[in-house]
């Protein structure tokens, strides 16, 4: 049986170092999730572990954002586009908005009589 007083600080330390929960459990010396799942049934331990996981997730996301920003600043065009689309709200749009243009095809009908010399434009269906 694992001692909570020894395992939880080790798990927290691994999470603070940027490890995911599975790796943190193995680093603490635990072999499976089953014991941790039993501990999580207690509200105080569940809140503690959830807070540790949330903090580690935030740190990892911030590290990725920092790396993306450094890559964009160095001139990587794909990183620049990705950063602007996700952080600055930019979006891809075509040069011409096709929804505003109506494309009608017209068929020219010529009269058979020579008297009627005007052409009539009728929209095609």
Buried (B, 14 or more C-beta within 10 A) or exposed (E): EBEBEEBBEBBBBBBEEEBEBEBBBBBBEBEEEEBBEEBBEEEEBEEBBEEBBEEBBEBBEEEEEEEBBEBBEEEBEEBBEBBEEEEEEEEEEEEEEEEEEEEEEEEEEEEEEEEEEEEEEEEEE
